[in-house]
């Protein structure tokens, strides 16, 4: 490392106005659940992200190149250099929770959640540490449900960062928010499954290193149990019959080389040994996959919100930009926006950490309510903070001169991926409403108890605002 970089690093870390290290900013209620090793690693992650990944973000974007074919066949060299550096620092595969998997780095969901927040401040940091979606969720699927053969063939190279993967569930012709609608057909013929249909929003499929698809399809459409009709199978990306028709943009961004593909399957033959867990187990698998993934997304969103707040505060204190003769920081409305952003971010963080602790104490199924709460609440907080930052920058905020416009686009998708807000809200509302009958009985009992207490003390029930005022004179008739 050069002396110049050392000087920058020292200034970044010892600035009197800078925040204390990440380990000292862990919310007090979460500290008992965080090991000393995790605290040390958290500080290393923060330093790596702030000093090596964030500066590399613009370089990564330029190395992708121009033109559709070129952008979706590129592999920016800076990524491999950062991956090498991350391995040297011991920052690799932190996402696999120690209480469920032996293949990870030995951290809990809570501990990794704190690290994921740091990763969310950079475009390249998650991939640099082999903690990027959708690979994280896909590795969890294979590690949890895969056979030993499947693990050797696909999990090992994924854990080593040698290949990438995609998760194919959503379809363009149906309302995929209800996964029972999925139509991609899986038909067994001998020792093979034949796949026909199409998928879209297949994130990661554009990357030339993407070698394995985890595909959900309908294997038993006549099964009377609607949640037993689907299966999940591992499909090598090079299998004949697969066509990546096009890549989909997100608010105009192509997210190359990772991208989001619209893919067709035409008589794609896959060995029966590639079936995950067994036919008809699709819903069981995707629920196991999506729970922890939602926590990862939420914590990265908090990191993005923190980054947006940093950009907003920096803009407010830019001496070159003084509307109406004074810095933005001297305008009360801006200070209020900073304060509200801090409140929202801190509240969102506590919500996610609470969900992570619940998962660690049991499993994702036991934390469905907490996961759904975070999935709905955190992206809205992130978008609100980014919007405030954009407003502080004015025209620059929606241009390529700041990362804010791209952050907003990425954040907005979080209200759709892994289940749209409406699905989570509907389920939470139904679960809360199940208490309706019991609550009516409780309130009726309390009303009767109040009357009994009143009789005991000789008090006649009376409205405290009873007035009994009669207007006009009483009629003589």
C-alpha positions, 0 to 999 in steps of 0.5 A: 500500500502506498504512503499516499493511501496510508495518509488517506486511510489515517485521515479517514479513521482519525478525523475528529468529526468522523463517527467511531468505528462500526463496532462501537456503533452497534445498537446497545440491545444487539451487543450481547449477541455479537462476538468479539471476533465479529466486532473486529471483522465488522471494523475490517469490513467498514474499512475495506468498503470505505477505503477500497470498494467505494473508490473502485465503484466508478472504475468498475462502471467504466471497465464494463464498457459500452454496447449491449453485447460488450457490457454483458460479456465483460468482467471488470478486472477490478473485481478480481483484485478486490476479491483477492484483497477481501480473501487476504483480509478474511472477508469471505462468505460471511453470510452463511449463518453458523447455526445452520451451515458449516460452510460459512465464515462462522457468523450469525445472521445478526453479525452478518447483518451488521456487515451487510449494512457496510457492504450496502454502501458500495456497488462492488463490495458484496461481490468482492466478498462473495456475499452478493445476491442472488448467489447468497440465497442460491448457495443457501439453497444448495447447502441446505437442500442439495445432495452431496453431488450437487454440493460438489458440482455447484456449491463448491465453485460458488463458495470459491467465487469461481462462478455465479448463479441465477434464481429463476422464478418470476414469469412475464405472462402471469402474476408471479407475486402468487407463486402458484400461478407459475407455468413453466412446465416440468415433465419427467421422461425417464431419468430426465426432466424436460422444461418448457416455458419462460422466465424473466427478472432472472437476476445475474443471468447476464454475467458470462460467469453465471453457470447455474440456474435454480429454476422453479417450475410446475411439475405436477399441475393436477395435484389437488394441493396447490403448494405441492405442484411446484419443484425446484431444479438445478439447470446448467446455463449451457444446457441446449434449448435455453435462450436469453432473449433480452436483458431488462432495464431498471429505470433505464439502468441495465445493471450490466454485466449482472443484469436481469434476463428474460429467458426461454426454455424450449425442451430443455433436458435436465438430469433427474439427479438435478432435482432439489430435495424432491418433486413437489418441494418447491414452496418449501425450498423458496420459503427457506431461501427468501427469508434470510435473503430479505434480511440481507437486502434490508441491511444493505438498504440501511447501508445505502440510506446511510450513504445517502445521508452522508452525501446530503450532509456533505452537500449541505455544508458545501461552501460553494453552494449557498442558496439565499446567501447561506449554506443549506445547513443553516436552513431549518428545513434541511436540518429537520430532514437530516434529523428525521433521516437519522430517526428513520434509519436507526428505527429501521436498523433496530427492526432488521436486527430484531428479525436477525436475532429471532432467526438466530434463536430459532429459524426463518420460519419462526421469524416470518412476521419480523422478516416481513416487517423489515421487508416492507419498512426498510426500503421505504425508509431508504427511498425517503432518505435518498429522496431527501438527498436528491432534493438537496442536490437539485438537478445534480441529484438526478444526474450521473454526477452523484450515485443517488439516482442509481441508488433510488432505482435500486431501492425502488425495486426492493419493494417488489423483489422477494415478494411485493409489499402488498403480499407481506402486508396482506399476510401480516394483516390477516395474521393480526386480524385473527385476534379479532374474536379474542379481542372482542371477548377481552374488551367485553370482559373488561367492560363487565369488570369495570361495572363490577368495580363501580358497583363495589364503590357505589359509583353509578356509571356516567359519561364524564362529559355528560351535559344534559343541556336542554335548549328553549323552554319546555312546551306547556302542552 
